[in-house]
Amino acid sequence: MEKDYFKTYPNKEGFFKEYGGSFIPDELQKEMNKINDAYYSISKSHKFISELRSIRKHYQGRPTPVYYCNRLSEKYGGRIYLKREDLNHTGAHKLNHCMGEALLAKYLGKKKLIAETGAGQHGVALATAAAYFGLECEIYMGEVDIAKEHPNVIRMQILGAKVVPVTHGLKTLKEAVDSAFEAYLKDPINSIYCIGSVVGPHPFPMMVRDFQRIVGIEAREQFLEMTGELPDKIVACVGGGSNSIGIFSAFLDDPCELIGVEPGGLGLTLGKHAATACFGKPGLIHGFKCYLLQDEKGNPAPVYSVASGLDYPGVGPEHCMLKDMNRIKYVTISDKECIDAFYELSRMEGIIPALESAHAVAHAIKLAKTNPHSSILVNLSGRGDKDIDFVVDKYGLPK
């Protein structure tokens, strides 16, 4: 990769080569400029970094471990390792950037955090951050996802967040983002929109990536300490792309194959999946340019995944650039393969994965079968407590 990669991308306008940027109304752009200026001036300060490091160690429980899946590896071949982000406080990687965004909001004097959520993990993490800092919190969530992810809805409410059901369109993640943006525009002075992934207008793809880099920094050091070498392959699920860019970022200059796993859903026809990097083409959504699944009119197409956190028609602009550079390979995993992996990891290793993460586990199992001497590091981005009722009700227990 290029020298000073993280200072080069994005550029000052927020572009990762042709992707990213900020295509939003002037009123909102003024607020984004303030957030951008604050990020560069505040988040690079010793005081901010020290406070965030203390939060990560003493509150989040970082570093999370890398774990070797002995039984899974014996069964399928290969050497499968997990970066255990499911052990991060709140049960997923999302708190890594939520605590950073909330800390920035505190320095800016904001009173309310506004966000969207799909699987509920970002919503829970932001509600947790709001409780920690004594801020109000408003989470927009599609009605379909509210029904699927009921445990996370209750967690957000217990933490003091207001969960706002989104009832238009497909009632899933895209519509939740639309509604959250509208709410933010009503009071950008006192509130801050905390985007849940490496998407949206600049500076959010950069901010979320930078806060998530801790995953890759830890994993690289831990894997070297455990094995004396780097992993051959690194695998992570991709919806918007925050957990994957977090772990991939530390290995961009290394001779490791980076593989993003997208939801193949019920089949690879439009509306049945959410495999954006695999099948999308450049377009605009939610104020930025990226690969986008589009209908015949060029509008964002309907998408689907069994995993609520992956059913987004766009993908992070940095992912788009790295796809074009052939640095990250993107593949798909179907709903069935995801559910099979969900149960397999649970019963072979005693670890119940989030349905999002189960996509990555499923592909790792495929790789292990055909690459018996390879080491495979999976970013297990979240735990599956939130999914167990839905999975058992819809698919039943395996026999």
C-alpha positions, 0 to 999 in steps of 0.5 A: 500500500501507499506510504502514509496510507491513513493520512492519504485516505481519505483526502481533505474532501473525504474521498477514497479515490472516487468514493466517499465525499459529502453530498448533503444539504448546505445546512447539514454540511456546515455541521459536518464541517464542525464535526470534522474540524473538532475531530482533527483538533480534539481527537488527536489531543493527548487528553482525548487519546488518554481518556479513550484509552482508559475507557477501552481498558477499564470500561470496555475490557480491551484488549479482546483475545484471539482464540484458536478454534481447536475442535472446529479446526480438527473437523474441517482442516486449516487453523481457524482463529477468532478475534473475540469482539463478542467479548467487548463490552455490549457484545460487539465491536460497535462500542469501539467507535460509539465511545469515541463518537460520544466522547467527541460529542461531550467535548463539543457540548452536545446534549443528544446522540442520534443514530440508526441501528439494524441488528441493534448492536450499534443502538445498544452500544450508543445507548451505553455510551450515552449512559456513560457520559450522561447524554440523551439518546434516540435510536431509529430502528425499522419495524422488521428489525425491532421484531427480529432483534427484540432482546436488543430493543429491550437493552436499549430501553433499559439503558435509557434510550428512546427507540423510534420505530420506522414504519415506511418502506421496507422498514429495515436499515436503509429507512432507519438511516433516512429517519435518523438523518431527518431527526438530526436535521431538526436540531443539529446544534444540540445533537450529533448523528453517530453513524453506525458504520464506515458509511455516510458523508465525510468525516464519518467513514474516516472517524469510524475506521480510525476508532475501529483500527484498534481491532486490527492493531490488537489482532496483529500483535496477538496473532504474532505472539501466539504463532510467530507469524501472520495469518494467511487469510483474514475474514470478516463480514461486510454490511456497511463495513466497520468491523471488517475495515477495523481488522483489515486496516492493520494488515494492508501492507502484509502478505495476507489475503483479506476477504470480506463476506457479504450476505447472499441471502436467499439467492443472487437475484436483486432483492434477495441479497445484500452483496453490494461490493460483489454486485453493486455499481457506483452511485449515491446514498445517504450523502456519499458515493459508493458501490450501490445495489440499484434498481432499473431507475438507479435508486437504491434497490431493496435488499435482504439478509437474515442478519439485520446488520448486513441488509444495507444497499451501500458499502463503505467508500474505503471498501470500494476503493480497496476492491478496485485496488484488488486488495480485498476480495469479496464473496457471498454466504447464503442464509442457509450457510450462515445458519449452519455456521451459527449452530456449528460454532455454538456446538463445536466451540461453545461460542454463539455468534451474531448472525452477521459474524456467522457469515464470516465463520461460514466462509472460514469453514469453506476455506479450511476445507480447501486450504488445510495448511492455512491459518484463518483469522476471523473477526467474530464481530459480535455475540448471538444473544440477540439472535437466538429467539429469532433463529430457533423460531424460524429454523428450529434446533438442529437434530 
